[in-house]
Amino acid sequence: MINIENLTVTFDKNTVLKNINISFEKGIIHGIVGLNGAGKTTFFNVLAKTLKPNSGMLTFDNHPLSIKDSAYLETVNYFYPGITGNEYLKIFQQTNTNFNLKLLQDYFKLPLNDLIENYSTGMKKKLALLSILKQDRSVYILDEPLTGLILRQIKFLKLLLPLCNKKVKPSSFHRTLSNPYLLPVIKFIY
């Protein structure tokens, strides 16, 4: 379980997150929903340990949440220029024994031998998702994982995530407010 107690994040004098107290149970896909600018991405950055909060405690299974506990799919991903999808995926060590690149490649139809700069937005999102799923982590943090994906791939993603070792996956699905049935549990930030 992830427990967050009294989490506060400020930028200069602007408080983005104030005394957030929330828990995420294991084995459930959690979604964070909120208006633009509500602090969802800031929250994920703190969870992924890429941003230090001003105050608060984050624990995972009763120990401090570590960067090694999670894999983070950011809203916008960086790709080195001049490399192929296969070369990009080789950067990430495969530690998830359930990861099957051939199966996912067949479904997503990614041209892994092509240069990434020729990929569409959706193809880049799928490639970044594959790099995250290669990792065996206890927590998968996915910020706007549906951006650029088509409906059948969103349905596939809903089936795929629970198969990743049945672990906690806080996710931002705020682009799917019209489809709240995608998530069994939705948490709101406002």
C-alpha positions as CSV (number, residue, x, y, z in Angstrom):
1,M,0.0,0.0,0.0
2,I,1.1,3.5,-0.7
3,N,0.4,6.0,2.0
4,I,0.8,9.7,1.6
5,E,0.5,12.0,4.7
6,N,0.5,15.8,4.8
7,L,2.0,16.2,1.4
8,T,2.6,19.8,0.5
9,V,4.4,21.2,-2.6
10,T,4.9,24.9,-3.4
11,F,6.6,26.7,-6.2
12,D,7.8,30.1,-4.9
13,K,4.7,31.3,-3.0
14,N,2.2,29.2,-5.0
15,T,1.0,26.1,-3.1
16,V,0.2,23.4,-5.7
17,L,-0.5,20.6,-3.3
18,K,-1.6,21.3,0.3
19,N,-1.6,18.7,3.1
20,I,-2.7,15.8,0.8
21,N,-3.5,12.6,2.7
22,I,-4.4,9.6,0.5
23,S,-3.8,5.9,0.4
24,F,-3.6,3.5,-2.6
25,E,-4.3,-0.2,-2.0
26,K,-2.3,-2.9,-3.8
27,G,-3.9,-4.7,-6.7
28,I,-6.2,-1.9,-7.8
29,I,-5.7,0.5,-10.7
30,H,-6.2,4.0,-9.3
31,G,-6.9,7.0,-11.3
32,I,-6.3,10.6,-10.4
33,V,-8.8,13.0,-11.9
34,G,-8.7,16.8,-11.7
35,L,-9.0,20.0,-13.7
36,N,-6.0,21.3,-15.6
37,G,-3.5,22.9,-13.2
38,A,-4.9,21.0,-10.2
39,G,-1.5,19.4,-9.5
40,K,-1.9,15.9,-10.9
41,T,1.5,15.8,-12.7
42,T,3.2,17.5,-9.7
43,F,1.7,14.7,-7.5
44,F,3.1,12.1,-9.9
45,N,6.5,13.7,-10.0
46,V,6.6,13.6,-6.2
47,L,5.5,9.9,-6.2
48,A,8.2,9.1,-8.8
49,K,10.8,10.9,-6.7
50,T,11.6,13.4,-9.5
51,L,10.4,16.3,-7.3
52,K,11.0,16.8,-3.6
53,P,8.0,17.9,-1.6
54,N,8.2,20.8,0.8
55,S,6.7,18.5,3.5
56,G,5.0,15.2,3.9
57,M,5.7,11.5,4.1
58,L,5.4,8.9,1.4
59,T,5.6,5.3,2.3
60,F,5.2,2.0,0.4
61,D,4.5,-1.1,2.4
62,N,5.6,0.7,5.6
63,H,9.0,1.9,4.3
64,P,9.9,5.2,2.6
65,L,8.9,5.2,-1.1
66,S,12.1,4.8,-3.1
67,I,12.8,5.7,-6.8
68,K,13.5,2.0,-7.2
69,D,9.9,1.1,-6.3
70,S,8.4,2.7,-9.3
71,A,8.4,3.2,-13.1
72,Y,7.1,6.5,-14.4
73,L,5.5,7.2,-17.7
74,E,5.5,11.0,-18.1
75,T,3.0,13.0,-20.1
76,V,5.7,13.9,-22.6
77,N,8.6,11.6,-23.2
78,Y,12.1,12.4,-24.4
79,F,13.6,10.3,-27.2
80,Y,17.2,10.5,-28.3
81,P,17.4,11.7,-32.0
82,G,18.6,9.3,-34.6
83,I,17.7,6.0,-32.9
84,T,15.1,3.4,-33.7
85,G,12.4,2.0,-31.5
86,N,14.4,-1.2,-30.9
87,E,17.5,0.9,-29.9
88,Y,15.4,2.9,-27.5
89,L,14.0,-0.2,-25.9
90,K,17.5,-1.7,-25.4
91,I,18.3,1.2,-23.1
92,F,15.9,-0.2,-20.5
93,Q,16.8,-3.5,-18.9
94,Q,14.1,-6.1,-19.0
95,T,13.4,-7.2,-15.4
96,N,9.7,-8.0,-15.8
97,T,9.4,-11.7,-16.7
98,N,5.8,-11.2,-17.8
99,F,6.9,-8.7,-20.5
100,N,6.5,-10.1,-24.0
101,L,7.8,-7.7,-26.7
102,K,6.7,-9.8,-29.6
103,L,3.1,-10.0,-28.4
104,L,3.0,-6.3,-27.7
105,Q,4.7,-5.4,-30.9
106,D,2.2,-7.5,-32.9
107,Y,-0.7,-5.7,-31.1
108,F,0.6,-2.2,-31.2
109,K,2.1,-2.5,-34.7
110,L,5.1,-0.3,-33.9
111,P,7.8,-0.1,-36.6
112,L,10.6,-0.8,-34.2
113,N,13.3,-0.7,-36.9
114,D,12.2,2.9,-37.9
115,L,13.6,6.1,-36.5
116,I,11.5,7.4,-33.6
117,E,11.4,10.9,-35.0
118,N,9.2,9.5,-37.8
119,Y,6.7,8.1,-35.2
120,S,3.3,9.7,-34.6
121,T,2.3,10.9,-31.1
122,G,0.5,7.7,-30.4
123,M,3.3,5.6,-31.5
124,K,5.7,7.4,-29.3
125,K,3.4,7.0,-26.3
126,K,3.2,3.2,-27.0
127,L,7.0,3.0,-27.2
128,A,7.5,4.8,-23.9
129,L,4.8,2.5,-22.3
130,L,6.7,-0.5,-23.5
131,S,9.9,0.8,-21.9
132,I,8.1,1.2,-18.6
133,L,6.4,-2.3,-18.8
134,K,9.8,-3.9,-19.3
135,Q,10.7,-3.0,-15.8
136,D,9.6,-5.1,-12.8
137,R,8.5,-2.5,-10.4
138,S,6.0,-2.5,-7.5
139,V,4.4,0.8,-8.6
140,Y,3.7,2.0,-12.2
141,I,2.9,5.7,-12.4
142,L,1.3,6.6,-15.7
143,D,0.6,10.3,-16.4
144,E,-1.9,10.6,-19.2
145,P,-1.3,7.1,-20.7
146,L,-4.2,7.4,-23.1
147,T,-2.9,10.4,-25.0
148,G,-2.5,9.5,-28.6
149,L,-4.0,6.0,-28.3
150,I,-7.1,4.9,-30.2
151,L,-10.1,3.4,-28.4
152,R,-9.2,-0.3,-29.1
153,Q,-5.7,0.3,-27.7
154,I,-7.2,2.0,-24.6
155,K,-9.3,-1.2,-24.0
156,F,-6.2,-3.3,-24.4
157,L,-4.3,-1.1,-22.0
158,K,-7.1,-1.6,-19.4
159,L,-6.6,-5.4,-19.8
160,L,-2.8,-5.2,-19.9
161,L,-2.1,-3.2,-16.7
162,P,-3.6,-5.7,-14.3
163,L,-1.4,-8.4,-15.8
164,C,1.8,-6.6,-14.8
165,N,2.3,-8.6,-11.6
166,K,-0.9,-7.3,-10.1
167,K,0.8,-4.2,-8.7
168,V,-0.4,-0.7,-7.8
169,K,-0.7,1.6,-10.7
170,P,-1.7,5.2,-9.9
171,S,-2.6,6.8,-13.2
172,S,-3.8,10.1,-14.5
173,F,-6.8,9.5,-16.8
174,H,-8.1,13.1,-16.7
175,R,-8.4,13.0,-20.5
176,T,-11.1,10.3,-20.1
177,L,-13.6,12.2,-17.9
178,S,-16.3,11.2,-20.3
179,N,-15.4,7.5,-19.8
180,P,-15.1,7.1,-16.0
181,Y,-16.0,3.4,-16.3
182,L,-12.4,2.7,-17.4
183,L,-11.2,2.7,-13.8
184,P,-12.5,0.8,-10.8
185,V,-11.3,3.5,-8.4
186,I,-11.0,7.2,-9.1
187,K,-9.4,9.7,-6.7
188,F,-10.0,13.5,-7.2
189,I,-7.4,16.3,-6.8
190,Y,-8.9,19.8,-6.7
